[in-house]
Amino acid sequence: MIGIFDSGIGGLTVVRELLKHQPEAAFIYLGDTARTPYGNKSPETVVRYALEDAAFLVQHGATSIVIACNTASAVASDELRRAYPNLPIYEVITPAAQDALAVTHGRIGIIGTRATINSKAYENILKSSSSFVIRHSKFEIYTQACPLFVPLVEEGWLKDSETKRIVRYCLAPLRQAHVDTLILGCTHYPLLAPLIQRFMGKRVKVIDSARSVVTRLLAAGPLKTGEQLYYLTDLLAHSEDIARKWLGRSVHFERVKF
Amino acid sequence: MIGIFDSGIGGLTVVRELLKHQPEAAFIYLGDTARTPYGNKSPETVVRYALEDAAFLVQHGATSIVIACNTASAVASDELRRAYPNLPIYEVITPAAQDALAVTHGRIGIIGTRATINSKAYENILKSSSSFVIRHSKFEIYTQACPLFVPLVEEGWLKDSETKRIVRYCLAPLRQAHVDTLILGCTHYPLLAPLIQRFMGKRVKVIDSARSVVTRLLAAGPLKTGEQLYYLTDLLAHSEDIARKWLGRSVHFERVKF
């Protein structure tokens, strides 16, 4: 059974992608809504939370781990692999970076939370890819933290004029830099993808890290079918509504205390 | 020694108000930055966090507690009083409601986080005030959750045009309702007070809950002078910068793990 965790419900974009390909896949999802968000916290704190999240999933029968949260992927992947050396651990950074490298002409933009951007996780993976360096002897990476995007998505402000203005404001430096590929380095951002694509222009290739990680998961072999369990560390009245809207199906969240 | 806690650094608006009147007051401040914000969490979770925060302050010598967080004041005051029956416990809701009642002509607006607004804490206190009911046989209370204000303040977007638009959008129903008094029911909001006052108009009386609670604290008797200690549950690079900007003095934050 796949174990998927996120700082909150944003990681349901990974579940959505998974269900598109395998509607009956067995998985357990944990959203740490009692401590959300992770993107404005220190690496040390995010590592501690990620280890607790993974321990919960493993105790509940997970045989592989998907870190659906870009922030946790950026700062806690190594610690999780050290803690669970025999478990396949999928993080969202490497797949998205690889997908960006496959299509870019050499100008890559990355947006994410402040913690993800500060970690330089995407930049490090992009820069260490030798095939990329060979193809593009001169290449440029542009990063931009967009800390307001997560609250806007969580409030459901997906198409409002204020959101459009904030998207334009935050992405203006990347558009001016003429990036040809843009990595959505946060699981919430796919919900703003239409606004982002419109502002950046049709020719910019937008890479959705949720889609990238699910492609790798499916490539690793056929998924077991079975139970689909959803856990949250805090329950809010509107969580199930949002989940139904995002996933197009009813979801029952079980509350778990850490 | 006064113990002051908040979900994060927003409660420093209470410290700022306190220092204006008694720069040498002895206090211990705790900001739960590892689990911030509280305003989007369930009452049950906020109560648990508030009890842990208060326990820390008491263990470190606090002889009174100031709940600088409106959300925690709204949902956890009763539980804190039950847990510490012999300790003076100041919350921000009652003082701000009283100050609003003292000046209103009968149309009160309240803004806060979703948790504060949903709790109806302000409404309950306002409605139970018999002197108010006698003075205004017909009175109206208008509430509005403004969940985007906290991230805007925390990102330092205090005067940006996007912030102005969001303030206008969120407050429009209260302006249309012709409220004559507006309670800023969140410790972050005083930092948006200039924008809020401008949009609502000069004649609207803006009540700052940080100022209201400090007035009550000073009225209770002379404050002891002595050490001023600042603790956070998560340390970020920019926390001390923000604190210096808000307080006009250097602050050293000590990290504490829960």
Chai-1 contact restraints between the chains, C-beta under 6 A:
chainA,res_idxA,chainB,res_idxB,connection_type,confidence,min_distance_angstrom,max_distance_angstrom,comment,restraint_id
A,A34,B,T45,contact,1.0,0.0,6.0,A-B,restraint_1
A,R35,B,R35,contact,1.0,0.0,6.0,A-B,restraint_2
A,K41,B,D234,contact,1.0,0.0,6.0,A-B,restraint_3
A,S42,B,D234,contact,1.0,0.0,6.0,A-B,restraint_4
A,S42,B,L235,contact,1.0,0.0,6.0,A-B,restraint_5
A,S42,B,L236,contact,1.0,0.0,6.0,A-B,restraint_6
A,T45,B,A34,contact,1.0,0.0,6.0,A-B,restraint_7
A,T45,B,D234,contact,1.0,0.0,6.0,A-B,restraint_8
A,P147,B,E155,contact,1.0,0.0,6.0,A-B,restraint_9
A,L148,B,P151,contact,1.0,0.0,6.0,A-B,restraint_10
A,P151,B,L148,contact,1.0,0.0,6.0,A-B,restraint_11
A,P151,B,P151,contact,1.0,0.0,6.0,A-B,restraint_12
A,E155,B,P147,contact,1.0,0.0,6.0,A-B,restraint_13
A,E162,B,R165,contact,1.0,0.0,6.0,A-B,restraint_14
A,E162,B,I166,contact,1.0,0.0,6.0,A-B,restraint_15
A,R165,B,E162,contact,1.0,0.0,6.0,A-B,restraint_16
A,I166,B,E162,contact,1.0,0.0,6.0,A-B,restraint_17
A,D234,B,K41,contact,1.0,0.0,6.0,A-B,restraint_18
A,D234,B,S42,contact,1.0,0.0,6.0,A-B,restraint_19
A,D234,B,T45,contact,1.0,0.0,6.0,A-B,restraint_20
A,L235,B,S42,contact,1.0,0.0,6.0,A-B,restraint_21
A,L236,B,S42,contact,1.0,0.0,6.0,A-B,restraint_22
